[in-house]
Amino acid sequence: MKVDIITLHNINNYGSVLQTFATQEVFRSLGYETEVIDYCRQNNLPSYLAREVLNRNIRLQKVAFLWKNSKVIKKLLIKLLTIKIAHSKTPMSQFMKKNINLTPRQYTSYSELKNNLPTADIYVTGSDQVWNSSYNGGIDQAYYLGFAPDNKMKIALAASIGNAEISSVEREKIYPLLSRYHAISVREVSAVNLLKSMGLNSELVLDPTLLLNSDEWKKLDSGRPLINEGYLLMYQLNANSKMDEYAVKLAKKLNLKLIRFGFNHSDKGKAGHCIMHPSVEQFINLFSNASYVLTDSFHATAFSLNFGIKFTSILPPKFGTRIESILQLTETGDRLLTDFNDFSSVENNIDVSKVQQILDTERKRTFNWLSNALNVEENKK
């Protein structure tokens, strides 16, 4: 049988790509032919993002305005920005091309997807913030499988809403969409409670990146350690000067070299050794060999737990419930930093064996839930 998955695979984010890969591998391990729907909305295309950057950047607008033929200059700037954005996505694109089975066709709108339906026996909404209307700029029916025929099975695996509460208007809009699902699972406690308040049953399961154990992830490792000394790995998704300062102090306290992921040119000027746009395989290498991790990312927290690495997590400005949920589940709530003057996490050890035991138990429970959800429908046929 064939499973088609829709998720946020085309985002310039390591966690998004890796959870896509993990979701694919989960269904493959259960014996299904698996395909990821290559859905990329117009507002995620490099050319659109380039226009957005130009519209927000007053300095670049002034550069264009100073020239007599400002329209030509604007076009040139958009072209250069498009190339830059596309280049930043290269590590993700290369990994997907090599490891993820995408639909032959790319879809750039919901109507295009609905009118040119990819054929499958089962349709799946994957993980990540697929149901976060704030993140997605509104309710996108594609991520609610609105395009899938009524007579086809529909499942959500570790979907994320991101918010602990949503408006009554949004509830009214998404209820009929969610009611079409045969089985729903989510990856944070707040989502279970939110759906329950709407009269919808859901199961709390692990994020797909945690459904693969550390040995399975290391098969994708780029090879020998990229850094030949002990290091504090900093994976930061949100600008935060206090976090930058804390990283320097923490590295000094631990007597470790500070290594940071670089996403923008400005990252090169920050303290520590910056590795710009590493490959996805290098991402795994850097985490699996780190001595300590400092992050404001859910997936970086998940990989730290999976690899048994000591870490400190910081909640992002928005959508932090998923980090709180996984820390609660693994009984590692003391790894959450709420005071940038607090370095006590350095002294506190993580009970790695206990964390692994919890993850193993939750993996089995998640696979059992998924197998039961699939078999119930198959037995009806």
N, C-alpha and C positions, 0 to 999 in steps of 0.2 A: 504494500500500500504506500501511497505517496503523501507526504506531509509538506505543506507550504507554510513558511513562517514569515510573518511581517514584524519587524522590530526597527529600532533606531540604529541600523548598521552603518548608515552612511554619514555618521557624525564624526567630526575631527576629534576623536577621543579614544584613547586606548581601551578604556573600560567598555565602551559601547561595542567596539569591534570584537573584543575578547568574549563578551557575553553572547554575542551573535554566534561566534565559533562554538562556544560551549553548548548553546541551545541546539545547534545543528548536531553536535556529537552525541548529545543525550538521546535524541530521536534515532540517530543511526545505531547507537548501542542497543536500542530496542528492536532493531531490524527493519526500520522504515526507510524508504527512499526519501531523501530530504532535500528541499530546495528553499532558498531564502529569496523572497520577493524583493527585487531591486527597486524599491520605492524611494525616490528622492524628490521631495517637493521642490518647486522652483526656488523657494526662499532658502534652500540649502545648497544650491548650485554656486560654484565659485564666482560666476559672473554677477549673480544677484548680491552675494555677500560683499563683493568688491564695491558695488554701488552704495550699499549700506555704509561701508567704511568711509567712502568719500563724502556721503551726505552728513556723517557725524563728525568728520574731521575738518574743523574750521581752517586749520593751517593749510591743508591741501586745497581747499576751496579758494583761499586767498592766492595760492600759487597759480591756479587756473585763471582767476580773475585778472591778475596782473598782465596776462598775455592778451594781445589784441584778439586772436582767434581762440577764445576760451573754450568753445565747443570741441575743437580739435584736441586741445590740451586735456580736457575732461575725458575724452575717449581714450587718449593715450594713458592717462592715469588709471582709468578703469581696467584697461588691458594689462598694465603692469601689476596692479593689485590682484587681478584674476590669476595671473601666473604665480604670484607669491602665495596666494591662498591655496591654489592647486598643489603647489610644491609642498606646503605644510601638511597636506593630506596624503602625500606620497607614501609614507610608511604604512598607513591604513589601507590604501588602495592596493599596494603590492601584496600585503598579507591576504586581503580578501581574494585577489586574483589567484593566489596560490592555494588557499585553504578553504574558501567558502564557495559552495555551489549556488551561484546566483541565477535567477531567471535570465534567459537569453535577452529579454527585453527589459529596458529600464522604464519605469512609470514615473511621471512627474506631476500627476494630479490624481485625485480620487476618482474623478469621472473617467479618466483614461484607464485606470485600473479596473473600474466596474465594467466598462465597455469592452475591455480586452482581457477578460478573466483568465488568470493562469490556472490550469486545471490541476486538481488535487483531490484526494479522498478526504483529507483532514486539513483544516485551516487553523493556524495557531498564531495568537498574539504572543510575541516573545517578551523578554524582560526589558529593563531600563524604564525610563520615564515616559512610556508610551501613552499613558492616560493622564499626563500632567498638562492640563490646558494652558497653564501659565507658560510652561516651557515650550509647548508646541504652537503657541500663538492662537489658541482656540481649540475647539473640539474637532479633531480630524477623524472622520468616520472610518478611514482606512485602517487605523490602529484598533478599531472596535469591530473589525471584520464585517463592516456594513456591506461590502462587495460580495461576501460569500453567500452562495445559494442557501435557502432555508433547509434543504434536505441534506446538507453536508455538515459533518461534525465540526464544532468550533470550540477551541480550548484556549485558555490563557495560562501561560506558564510564567510564574514569578513576575507578573506585571507590576508596575509601580505607578501610583497616583501622585506621590511626592508631597502632597498636602494632607494635613490631618483633617481638614474640613473643606467643603466646596459649597458654592451658592445653591440655593433652591432651584434657580434657573438651570444651572448645569446638571443638577440631579435629574430634573425632568427630561432633559435632552439625552442623557446617557443611559437612563434606566431601560428604555426599550431596546437599546443596542446591547447592553449587558445581559438582558433577559434572553437573548437568542443563544447565549453560550450554553454548552452542555456541561462544562466544568470550568471553574475559575480558581486560580491560585495567584497569590500576591506575595511580595517579598518584605512587607513591613506590617507590623501589628496595627498601626493606624489605619491602613487600608482595609484590613479585615473588619475593624470596628466601623469604618465609614460605610462599607458595603452592607454590613449587617443592619445599620440604621436605615438602609434603603430596602431592607427585606431580601437581600441577596446573600446567598451562602458563598463563602470562599475559604480557601485553605492557605495557611501561612507556610511557605516553603522557602528553601534556600535560593539565593541568586544563582543562576546557572554557572557562574565562574567558580562557585564553591561546590558544585556537583561533580566537578573534576578534581581529583586530589592532586597534591603537589607533584607526585611522580608523573602523572599524566601531563601536567603543564610543563614539566622540565623536558619532555620530549620535544617541545618547541624551542627550547633554549638555544641561543646562538652559539654556545660552546663554552670555552674557558671563561672565567670571570673577566669582565671588562675592566674592573678596578682591582689592582693587585695589593690593596691594603684595606684595613678596616674603614668603613665609611658610613656616615649618616646620609640616608637617601631622602631627599625632600621632593615630594610630588604635590605641587600646589596648583589648584585650578582657579583660585580667586585672589585678586590683588589684596594684599594684607601686609602692611609695613610692620605691624607688630609680630606677625608670624615670621617675617624675614629676620627680624632682630632676635627672636626667640631661637631660630634655627642656628644662628651663629653662636649664641651662648650655649645651646644644648650640645653642639658639636665639640665646643671647647671643653665642656664639662665631661663629656664622654671620651675625650681625646681621640676623636674620629675626624676623618676628612669629610667636608661637606660637599655632597654631590647633589645637584639639582637638575630636574628636567627643564629644558628650555623650549618655550613655545613662541615667544616673541623676541624681537631684537633687544628689547629693554632687559630681558632676563640675563643677557650676557654681562651686563654691568653690575649685577648683584653679587653678593659675597658667595664664595664657594666655586667649585668647578662645574660649569654648565655644559650639559650634553644636549645639543639642539636636535630635535626631531629624531630620536633614535628609532630604529626599526621596532616592530612589535616583538620580535624575538629578543631584541636587546632589552626591551621593557621587562620581559620575564627574567632575563639574566640579571638585571640590576636589582630586582626585588629578591630573587632567590639567594643572592649572595650578599645582601645588605646586612650590616650589623645592627642597624636601627632605622626605623622609618618615621618620618614626620609628614603628615598629610591632612588635607581637608577634603579628600575624595573617598567616596564609598568604596569604589572598586580597589583603590590602593589599600584601604583598611581590610577589605576581603582577602586580598593577596597576602598581606602581612599575616593575617590569621592562618591562612592556608599553608604558608611556608614556615610558620612557627617563628616569625621574626618579632622582636620587641618593637613596639610602635607607640606613637602618640597621635591621636586623631583630634582634629579641630572641626567643629561644625561650620559649614558654609553659611553665608548670609541667608540663604533660602534652601528649602528642600533637604533639611538635615535629619528628618525622621528616619530615613533608611539607615543612616549610620548609628543612630541611637538604638534602632531595632536589632541590628546585628551584634552590637556590643552587649545588649541585654541578653540576647539568645546565648551568646558564648560566655556569659558571665565575666566580661572584661570591661565593665563600665568605668573602672578606674583609669582606663587608658584615654578617656575623654578629657581634654584640656579646657578648662573654663577660666583660668587665670594665667596670664602670660608671665607671672612672677613665680609660678609653681613648677618646680622641677622634680617633684616627688616621684613621678612615673619612672624616672631613671632608676630609682632605688627599688621600685616594686617589680618583682618578677612576674612573668606570665606562666601560669600552669599549662604548658604546651600540651602535655598528655591529656589533660582534661578538655582543653579546647578541641583537640583532634577527636576525642571520644564523642563530644557533642556533635561535631561536624559529621562524623561517620554515622551517628544515629539519625541525624537530620537528613543525610543523603539517602539512607535506606527508606526513611519515611516519605521523602519527596518522590523517589522512584516508585514506591508502592502506590502513592496517590495517583501518579501519572499513569501507571500500568492499569490501575483499576478504572480510571476515567476513560482510557482508551478501550479496554476490554468490554466495559459495560455497553458502549455504543456498538462495538463490533459484533457482540453476541445478539444484538437486535436484528442484524441483517440476515 
